[in-house]
């Protein structure tokens, strides 16, 4: 299994991962008060 994490404020990185077969599995904030989620992606 191959996974990666991309910050939601990085649309180019997210697009790159998705174009290479990664799919979103989870979004989360690291700390209370954060406004930009991290996105976990897994190679499908």
Buried (B, 14 or more C-beta within 10 A) or exposed (E): EEEBEBEBEEEEBBEEBBEEEBEEEEEEEEEEEEEEBBBBBBEE
